[in-house]
């Protein structure tokens, strides 16, 4: 009991040191579809609802409307070696939310605890970051919606559903004149139940379903010239376990059962910027509190003799242009030959433009993702099975998004957003039903049926393009406190229901949604 009391006391003391960081409290009054009052879209109500458009928050897993906080117990220590320091952070995330029936939930999870060793000077630095519990913040890729190599990259099963994946990353950064370069390498491991074909004492083969160590090797780097031109490259090789599908009546060499699944990938980005910083997704960075010693230094400087301040004039115009590509490949069972292996190749790309001029800001994205990329984490449309031209017909996804805002007065911005998507589709050989794949799929490999991201259309019907739009007014009440009003529009006719054992399109009132939201939010 005494130990518990001491632990609680220490934790309480640490909270007074501002260990709650990235806290967001959101009050929402909204309705995602004012023309529909069924269970799918009840009357307007207070509380969080799922009304995120497909082209919102492309660079984060968050919707922006969460009520949550990060508890970060952080410490930085100087090492016994010159120019060496060690940072340690224990990170938890507490989220509050409710389901569609109004039942409230709370979730407390680990969110990127780490030990980081820093050695070197400003121009030459070696950083080792160890994630002892889960390395979900160590991802490959650049735009979050195109990133890969996280926890979902490993197949799920009845045993391994949300198993954490710890890891470690080694970084070296060098600055020489106007050139900055970086190289990194890392590793992850995860226990996973696999099917291994072994021989008994009589020499007979049998299937041994056991827990083995699966792993990943990740690496990459960048070259940055004059803080304008930058070339990034990431690569990875993953051992994701073995194929559980049995394509033959007997165990033999050409059976896919027990075949190891090695996934390989590469991501490349070329960017040019002028008076613009290359942003990194918050979901790919680690949490860090202010170093108390830095705060003390700033206090000491207040007592020093004042010096003449030089006004910093911020540029009035800036922009960033980038082209990003991703290629992933893994061997899965051939749908046309159940004893053979076929490559499952995922491809994605993003052409991005970001700019500001005076009080105006604009973001543009052109995104391409093929069907294997969207289904790479499952893996496959049918779990652990590839897609061949003879087994199915597919159509890749194309997406366009443009949005921006304008500061019309002090603390007041008006924003607009528009999106177009030609959704990806899958049509199996010998069927008349097209299945629309609306987003990346991470469903359990052993789950059956369609998921939220997959919709089966009526016989002979083709997929429809999807359109979204949003208008918003954002007024800043105080530092970090905003009041937002927004009106949204979603036209997605690829929405069906089962009526008398027949697949039918939903009504126009359900597929053309006009919604609104009033949001009071405080971030600190």
C-alpha positions as CSV (number, residue, x, y, z in Angstrom):
1,X,0.0,0.0,0.0
2,X,2.9,2.3,0.9
3,X,4.5,1.7,-2.5
4,X,1.2,2.6,-4.3
5,X,0.9,5.8,-2.3
6,X,4.5,6.8,-3.1
7,X,3.9,6.1,-6.8
8,X,0.7,8.2,-6.9
9,X,2.5,11.0,-5.1
10,X,5.3,11.0,-7.6
11,X,2.9,10.9,-10.5
12,X,0.9,13.8,-9.0
13,X,4.1,15.8,-8.5
14,X,5.1,15.2,-12.1
15,X,1.8,16.5,-13.4
16,X,2.6,19.9,-11.9
17,X,5.6,19.9,-14.2
18,X,3.3,20.3,-17.2
19,X,3.5,16.6,-18.2
20,X,0.1,16.8,-19.9
21,X,1.0,17.9,-23.4
22,X,-1.0,18.1,-26.6
23,X,-4.3,18.2,-24.7
24,X,-7.4,18.8,-26.8
25,X,-10.9,19.3,-25.4
26,X,-13.7,19.5,-28.0
27,X,-17.4,20.4,-27.7
28,X,-19.4,19.6,-30.8
29,X,-23.1,20.2,-31.8
30,X,-23.6,18.6,-35.2
31,X,-25.5,16.5,-37.6
32,X,-23.8,14.7,-40.5
33,X,-27.0,14.6,-42.6
34,X,-29.8,17.0,-41.9
35,X,-32.1,15.4,-44.5
36,X,-32.0,12.0,-42.8
37,X,-33.3,11.0,-39.4
38,X,-32.8,7.3,-39.3
39,X,-30.5,5.4,-37.0
40,X,-27.7,5.9,-39.6
41,X,-28.0,9.6,-39.0
42,X,-30.0,10.7,-36.0
43,X,-31.1,14.2,-35.3
44,X,-28.5,16.8,-34.5
45,X,-26.9,16.2,-31.1
46,X,-24.1,17.2,-28.8
47,X,-21.1,15.0,-28.9
48,X,-18.6,13.6,-31.4
49,X,-19.9,12.1,-34.6
50,X,-18.0,10.4,-37.4
51,X,-18.4,13.0,-40.2
52,X,-14.8,13.2,-41.5
53,X,-14.5,13.6,-45.3
54,X,-12.2,11.3,-47.2
55,X,-9.8,14.2,-48.1
56,X,-9.6,15.7,-44.6
57,X,-6.5,15.0,-42.4
58,X,-4.5,13.2,-45.1
59,X,-1.4,13.6,-42.9
60,X,-2.7,12.3,-39.6
61,X,-4.7,9.4,-38.2
62,X,-6.7,11.9,-36.1
63,X,-9.9,13.6,-37.1
64,X,-9.2,16.8,-35.2
65,X,-12.4,16.6,-33.2
66,X,-11.1,14.3,-30.5
67,X,-11.2,15.0,-26.7
68,X,-7.9,13.6,-25.5
69,X,-4.7,14.3,-23.8
70,X,-1.1,12.9,-23.8
71,X,0.5,12.2,-20.4
72,X,4.2,12.5,-21.0
73,X,6.6,11.9,-18.1
74,X,9.8,13.2,-19.5
75,X,13.4,13.7,-18.4
76,X,16.6,14.8,-20.0
77,X,20.0,14.0,-18.5
78,X,23.5,15.0,-19.5
79,X,25.7,11.9,-20.1
80,X,29.1,11.2,-18.6
81,X,30.6,11.6,-22.1
82,X,31.1,15.0,-23.5
83,X,28.3,16.0,-26.0
84,X,26.1,13.1,-24.9
85,X,22.6,13.4,-23.5
86,X,19.8,11.0,-22.8
87,X,16.1,11.6,-23.0
88,X,13.4,9.3,-21.6
89,X,9.7,9.7,-22.1
90,X,6.8,7.5,-20.8
91,X,3.8,8.4,-23.0
92,X,0.2,7.6,-22.4
93,X,-2.9,8.7,-24.4
94,X,-6.3,9.2,-22.8
95,X,-9.2,9.5,-25.1
96,X,-12.9,10.1,-24.4
97,X,-15.6,9.3,-26.9
98,X,-19.1,7.8,-27.3
99,X,-20.6,5.4,-29.8
100,X,-23.6,5.8,-32.0
101,X,-26.0,5.0,-29.2
102,X,-24.5,7.6,-26.9
103,X,-22.7,5.1,-24.6
104,X,-19.5,6.7,-23.4
105,X,-16.1,5.1,-23.5
106,X,-12.6,6.0,-22.5
107,X,-9.4,4.5,-23.7
108,X,-6.0,4.7,-22.1
109,X,-3.1,3.4,-24.3
110,X,0.6,3.6,-24.6
111,X,1.6,6.1,-27.3
112,X,5.3,6.0,-28.1
113,X,7.4,5.7,-25.0
114,X,11.1,5.9,-25.8
115,X,14.7,6.2,-24.6
116,X,16.8,8.5,-26.9
117,X,20.5,8.9,-26.7
118,X,21.9,12.0,-28.4
119,X,25.6,12.4,-29.2
120,X,27.5,15.0,-31.2
121,X,27.3,18.7,-32.0
122,X,24.8,20.7,-34.0
123,X,26.5,19.8,-37.3
124,X,27.2,16.2,-36.6
125,X,24.8,14.2,-34.5
126,X,24.1,10.6,-33.8
127,X,20.7,9.7,-32.3
128,X,19.6,6.3,-31.1
129,X,15.9,6.0,-30.3
130,X,14.6,2.8,-28.6
131,X,10.9,2.1,-28.4
132,X,10.6,-0.6,-25.7
133,X,6.8,-1.1,-26.1
134,X,5.6,0.0,-29.5
135,X,7.4,1.7,-32.4
136,X,4.2,2.9,-34.1
137,X,5.8,6.4,-34.4
138,X,8.6,4.9,-36.4
139,X,7.0,4.6,-39.9
140,X,8.2,4.7,-43.5
141,X,6.9,7.1,-46.0
142,X,6.0,10.8,-45.8
143,X,2.3,11.6,-46.2
144,X,0.5,9.7,-43.4
145,X,-2.1,8.2,-45.7
146,X,0.7,6.7,-47.8
147,X,2.9,5.6,-44.9
148,X,3.7,2.0,-44.1
149,X,5.6,-0.3,-41.8
150,X,3.5,0.2,-38.7
151,X,1.6,-2.2,-36.5
152,X,-1.1,-2.7,-39.1
153,X,1.5,-3.8,-41.6
154,X,1.6,-7.2,-39.9
155,X,-1.3,-9.6,-40.6
156,X,-3.9,-9.9,-37.8
157,X,-5.2,-13.3,-36.6
158,X,-7.4,-14.6,-33.8
159,X,-4.4,-14.6,-31.5
160,X,-2.4,-11.6,-32.8
161,X,-4.9,-8.7,-33.1
162,X,-3.3,-5.6,-31.6
163,X,0.1,-7.0,-30.5
164,X,2.6,-4.1,-30.0
165,X,5.7,-3.9,-32.2
166,X,8.7,-2.5,-30.3
167,X,11.7,-1.3,-32.2
168,X,14.9,0.8,-32.4
169,X,16.2,3.5,-34.8
170,X,19.8,4.7,-35.4
171,X,20.2,8.2,-37.0
172,X,23.2,10.1,-38.2
173,X,22.8,13.7,-39.4
174,X,25.5,15.9,-40.9
175,X,25.5,19.6,-41.9
176,X,28.2,20.9,-44.2
177,X,27.7,24.3,-45.5
178,X,24.4,24.5,-47.3
179,X,24.0,20.7,-47.5
180,X,22.3,18.7,-44.8
181,X,22.3,14.9,-45.0
182,X,20.8,12.1,-42.9
183,X,20.9,8.3,-42.9
184,X,19.0,6.0,-40.6
185,X,18.6,2.3,-40.0
186,X,16.2,0.5,-37.6
187,X,14.6,-2.8,-36.7
188,X,11.3,-4.0,-35.3
189,X,10.2,-7.4,-34.0
190,X,6.8,-8.9,-33.2
191,X,5.8,-12.3,-31.8
192,X,3.3,-14.0,-34.2
193,X,1.7,-17.4,-34.5
194,X,2.9,-19.1,-37.7
195,X,2.5,-22.4,-39.4
196,X,5.8,-24.2,-39.7
197,X,6.1,-27.5,-41.5
198,X,8.3,-29.9,-39.5
199,X,9.1,-33.6,-39.5
200,X,8.3,-36.1,-36.8
201,X,10.5,-38.9,-35.6
202,X,9.3,-41.1,-38.5
203,X,10.1,-38.5,-41.1
204,X,6.5,-37.5,-41.7
205,X,5.7,-33.9,-42.3
206,X,3.3,-32.1,-40.0
207,X,2.1,-28.6,-39.3
208,X,3.4,-27.0,-36.2
209,X,1.4,-23.9,-35.3
210,X,3.7,-22.0,-32.9
211,X,4.7,-18.5,-31.9
212,X,7.7,-17.2,-33.7
213,X,9.6,-13.9,-34.0
214,X,8.7,-11.9,-37.0
215,X,10.9,-8.8,-37.8
216,X,11.5,-5.8,-40.0
217,X,14.6,-4.0,-41.2
218,X,14.0,-0.3,-42.0
219,X,16.3,2.3,-43.4
220,X,16.7,5.5,-45.5
221,X,17.9,9.0,-45.4
222,X,17.7,12.4,-47.1
223,X,19.8,15.1,-48.8
224,X,18.7,18.7,-48.2
225,X,20.4,21.5,-50.2
226,X,20.1,25.1,-49.1
227,X,16.8,24.2,-47.3
228,X,15.1,24.2,-50.7
229,X,15.7,21.0,-52.6
230,X,15.3,17.7,-50.7
231,X,15.5,14.1,-51.8
232,X,14.1,11.5,-49.3
233,X,14.3,7.7,-49.7
234,X,13.0,5.0,-47.3
235,X,13.2,1.2,-47.7
236,X,12.1,-1.8,-45.6
237,X,12.1,-5.6,-45.6
238,X,9.6,-7.3,-43.4
239,X,9.2,-11.0,-42.4
240,X,5.4,-11.1,-41.7
241,X,5.1,-14.8,-40.8
242,X,3.9,-17.7,-43.0
243,X,0.9,-18.2,-45.3
244,X,-1.8,-20.1,-43.4
245,X,-3.7,-21.2,-46.6
246,X,-3.7,-24.9,-47.6
247,X,-3.9,-25.3,-51.3
248,X,-3.4,-29.0,-51.4
249,X,-4.7,-32.2,-49.8
250,X,-1.3,-33.2,-48.7
251,X,1.8,-31.4,-47.5
252,X,4.4,-31.0,-50.2
253,X,7.0,-28.6,-51.5
254,X,4.7,-26.7,-53.9
255,X,2.0,-26.1,-51.2
256,X,1.8,-22.5,-50.1
257,X,1.0,-23.5,-46.5
258,X,3.9,-22.5,-44.3
259,X,5.6,-20.4,-47.0
260,X,7.3,-17.4,-45.5
261,X,5.9,-13.9,-46.4
262,X,8.7,-11.4,-47.0
263,X,7.3,-7.9,-47.8
264,X,9.6,-5.4,-49.4
265,X,9.0,-1.7,-50.0
266,X,10.5,1.6,-51.0
267,X,9.3,5.2,-50.8
268,X,10.9,8.2,-52.5
269,X,10.1,11.9,-52.3
270,X,11.5,14.8,-54.2
271,X,10.5,18.3,-53.0
272,X,11.3,21.9,-53.6
273,X,10.3,24.7,-51.2
274,X,10.7,28.4,-50.8
275,X,10.1,30.0,-47.4
276,X,8.3,26.9,-46.4
277,X,9.1,24.2,-43.8
278,X,8.7,20.5,-44.7
279,X,6.2,19.4,-42.1
280,X,6.2,15.9,-40.5
281,X,3.0,14.2,-39.4
282,X,2.5,14.5,-35.7
283,X,1.9,10.7,-35.7
284,X,5.5,10.2,-36.9
285,X,7.2,12.3,-34.2
286,X,7.9,11.6,-30.5
287,X,6.6,13.6,-27.6
288,X,9.0,15.9,-25.8
289,X,8.5,18.3,-22.9
290,X,10.6,21.5,-22.6
291,X,13.9,21.0,-21.0
292,X,13.7,22.7,-17.6
293,X,17.3,23.8,-18.0
294,X,16.4,25.8,-21.1
295,X,13.6,27.6,-19.1
296,X,16.2,28.5,-16.4
297,X,18.5,29.9,-19.0
298,X,15.8,32.1,-20.3
299,X,15.1,33.3,-16.8
300,X,18.7,34.1,-16.2
301,X,18.9,36.1,-19.4
302,X,16.2,38.4,-18.1
303,X,18.6,39.9,-15.6
304,X,21.3,40.6,-18.2
305,X,21.8,44.0,-19.8
306,X,19.2,44.5,-22.6
307,X,20.5,44.3,-26.1
308,X,19.2,45.9,-29.2
309,X,16.6,43.6,-30.8
310,X,16.5,43.1,-34.5
311,X,13.0,42.8,-36.0
312,X,12.5,39.6,-38.0
313,X,10.4,40.2,-41.1
314,X,8.4,37.2,-42.0
315,X,8.1,36.4,-45.7
316,X,4.8,37.2,-47.4
317,X,5.0,34.4,-49.9
318,X,6.1,30.7,-49.7
319,X,5.4,27.4,-51.3
320,X,6.3,23.7,-51.3
321,X,6.0,21.2,-54.2
322,X,6.7,17.5,-53.7
323,X,6.3,14.3,-55.6
324,X,6.1,11.1,-53.5
325,X,6.0,7.5,-54.7
326,X,5.6,4.2,-52.8
327,X,6.1,0.6,-54.1
328,X,5.3,-2.5,-51.9
329,X,5.6,-6.2,-52.8
330,X,4.8,-9.4,-51.0
331,X,4.2,-13.1,-52.1
332,X,0.7,-14.4,-51.7
333,X,-1.1,-17.5,-52.9
334,X,-2.1,-17.4,-56.6
335,X,-5.9,-17.3,-56.9
336,X,-5.7,-19.3,-60.1
337,X,-3.2,-21.9,-58.9
338,X,-3.7,-22.7,-55.2
339,X,-0.3,-24.3,-54.9
340,X,1.6,-21.4,-56.4
341,X,2.8,-18.0,-55.2
342,X,2.1,-14.7,-57.0
343,X,3.5,-11.2,-56.2
344,X,1.1,-8.7,-54.7
345,X,2.4,-5.3,-55.7
346,X,1.1,-2.1,-54.1
347,X,1.7,1.3,-55.7
348,X,0.8,4.8,-54.5
349,X,1.8,8.3,-55.2
350,X,1.1,11.9,-54.1
351,X,1.7,15.1,-56.0
352,X,1.4,17.9,-53.4
353,X,1.5,21.7,-53.5
354,X,1.3,23.9,-50.4
355,X,1.5,27.7,-50.6
356,X,0.7,30.9,-48.7
357,X,0.4,34.4,-49.8
358,X,-0.3,37.1,-47.3
359,X,-3.4,36.0,-45.4
360,X,-4.2,33.2,-47.8
361,X,-3.2,29.5,-47.6
362,X,-3.8,26.7,-50.2
363,X,-3.1,23.0,-50.2
364,X,-3.5,20.7,-53.2
365,X,-3.1,16.9,-53.4
366,X,-3.3,14.5,-56.4
367,X,-3.2,11.0,-55.0
368,X,-3.0,7.6,-56.7
369,X,-3.4,4.3,-54.9
370,X,-3.9,0.9,-56.6
371,X,-6.0,-1.9,-55.2
372,X,-3.0,-4.0,-53.8
373,X,-1.8,-0.9,-51.9
374,X,-5.2,-0.4,-50.3
375,X,-5.3,-4.1,-49.4
376,X,-1.7,-4.7,-48.6
377,X,-2.2,-4.9,-44.8
378,X,-4.9,-7.5,-45.0
379,X,-3.0,-9.0,-47.0
380,X,-4.9,-9.4,-50.2
381,X,-8.6,-9.1,-51.0
382,X,-9.1,-12.7,-49.9
383,X,-6.7,-13.0,-47.0
384,X,-3.3,-14.2,-48.0
385,X,-4.3,-14.5,-51.6
386,X,-3.1,-12.4,-54.5
387,X,-5.0,-10.9,-57.4
388,X,-4.3,-12.0,-60.9
389,X,-5.7,-10.7,-64.2
390,X,-7.5,-14.0,-64.7
391,X,-9.1,-14.1,-61.3
392,X,-10.4,-10.5,-61.1
393,X,-10.7,-7.1,-62.7
394,X,-9.6,-4.1,-60.7
395,X,-9.6,-0.3,-61.0
396,X,-7.2,1.9,-59.1
397,X,-8.1,4.9,-57.0
398,X,-7.6,8.5,-58.1
399,X,-8.1,11.4,-55.7
400,X,-8.0,15.2,-55.9
401,X,-8.2,17.5,-53.0
402,X,-7.9,21.3,-52.8
403,X,-8.5,23.4,-49.7
404,X,-7.4,26.6,-48.1
405,X,-8.3,29.5,-45.8
406,X,-8.1,33.2,-45.7
407,X,-7.7,35.6,-42.8
408,X,-10.5,38.1,-43.2
409,X,-10.0,39.8,-39.9
410,X,-8.0,39.6,-36.7
411,X,-8.6,36.1,-35.3
412,X,-11.1,35.1,-38.0
413,X,-10.5,32.8,-40.9
414,X,-12.8,31.4,-43.6
415,X,-11.9,28.0,-45.1
416,X,-13.1,25.9,-48.0
417,X,-12.3,22.3,-49.0
418,X,-13.3,20.3,-52.1
419,X,-12.5,16.6,-52.9
420,X,-13.0,14.3,-55.8
421,X,-12.4,10.5,-55.7
422,X,-12.7,7.9,-58.3
423,X,-12.8,4.9,-55.9
424,X,-10.9,1.7,-56.4
425,X,-13.0,-1.4,-57.4
426,X,-12.7,-5.1,-57.5
427,X,-14.8,-7.5,-59.6
428,X,-14.2,-11.3,-59.3
429,X,-14.2,-13.5,-62.3
430,X,-17.7,-15.0,-63.0
431,X,-19.6,-12.4,-61.0
432,X,-21.7,-9.4,-61.9
433,X,-21.1,-7.5,-58.6
434,X,-18.5,-4.8,-58.3
435,X,-17.0,-4.2,-54.9
436,X,-16.0,-0.6,-54.1
437,X,-12.9,-0.2,-51.9
438,X,-13.2,3.2,-50.3
439,X,-10.1,3.3,-48.2
440,X,-7.1,1.4,-46.9
441,X,-8.1,-1.9,-45.3
442,X,-6.6,-3.4,-42.1
443,X,-9.3,-5.9,-41.2
444,X,-8.5,-9.1,-39.5
445,X,-7.2,-11.6,-42.0
446,X,-9.5,-14.3,-40.6
447,X,-12.6,-12.1,-40.7
448,X,-15.3,-12.8,-43.3
449,X,-17.7,-10.6,-45.2
450,X,-17.4,-7.0,-46.2
451,X,-16.1,-4.3,-44.0
452,X,-16.9,-0.6,-43.7
453,X,-14.3,0.2,-46.4
454,X,-15.8,-2.4,-48.9
455,X,-19.2,-2.0,-50.4
456,X,-20.8,-4.5,-52.9
457,X,-22.9,-2.9,-55.6
458,X,-26.1,-4.3,-57.2
459,X,-25.7,-6.7,-60.2
460,X,-24.4,-4.9,-63.3
461,X,-24.0,-1.5,-61.6
462,X,-20.8,0.5,-62.0
463,X,-19.0,2.5,-59.3
464,X,-19.9,6.2,-59.0
465,X,-17.4,9.0,-58.4
466,X,-17.4,10.6,-54.9
467,X,-17.5,14.4,-54.3
468,X,-17.0,16.3,-51.0
469,X,-17.1,19.9,-50.0
470,X,-16.9,21.9,-46.8
471,X,-17.1,25.6,-45.8
472,X,-16.0,26.7,-42.4
473,X,-15.5,29.9,-40.3
474,X,-12.9,29.7,-37.6
475,X,-12.8,32.4,-34.9
476,X,-10.0,32.5,-32.3
477,X,-11.4,33.4,-28.9
478,X,-8.1,33.1,-27.1
479,X,-4.7,31.6,-27.5
480,X,-5.5,27.9,-28.5
481,X,-9.3,28.3,-28.1
482,X,-11.4,28.4,-31.3
483,X,-15.1,28.5,-32.2
484,X,-15.8,26.9,-35.6
485,X,-18.9,26.7,-37.7
486,X,-18.9,24.5,-40.7
487,X,-21.2,23.1,-43.4
488,X,-20.3,19.9,-45.2
489,X,-21.4,18.1,-48.3
490,X,-20.8,14.4,-49.3
491,X,-22.1,12.8,-52.5
492,X,-21.3,9.1,-52.4
493,X,-23.8,7.0,-54.3
494,X,-21.8,3.8,-53.7
495,X,-23.8,3.0,-50.6
496,X,-26.1,0.0,-50.6
497,X,-28.3,-2.0,-48.3
498,X,-29.9,-5.5,-48.3
499,X,-33.7,-5.5,-49.1
500,X,-35.4,-8.9,-49.4
501,X,-32.1,-10.6,-50.0
502,X,-31.3,-8.2,-52.8
503,X,-28.6,-5.5,-52.8
504,X,-30.1,-2.1,-53.5
505,X,-28.7,1.4,-53.6
506,X,-29.7,3.6,-50.7
507,X,-32.0,6.6,-51.2
508,X,-30.7,10.0,-52.4
509,X,-31.4,11.4,-48.9
510,X,-28.9,8.9,-47.5
511,X,-26.2,9.2,-50.2
512,X,-26.2,12.9,-50.6
513,X,-25.4,14.3,-47.2
514,X,-25.5,17.9,-46.1
515,X,-24.3,18.4,-42.5
516,X,-23.3,21.1,-40.1
517,X,-21.2,21.4,-37.0
518,X,-20.5,24.0,-34.3
519,X,-17.3,23.2,-32.6
520,X,-15.8,24.8,-29.5
521,X,-12.3,23.6,-29.0
522,X,-9.4,24.3,-26.6
523,X,-5.9,23.0,-27.4
524,X,-3.1,23.4,-24.9
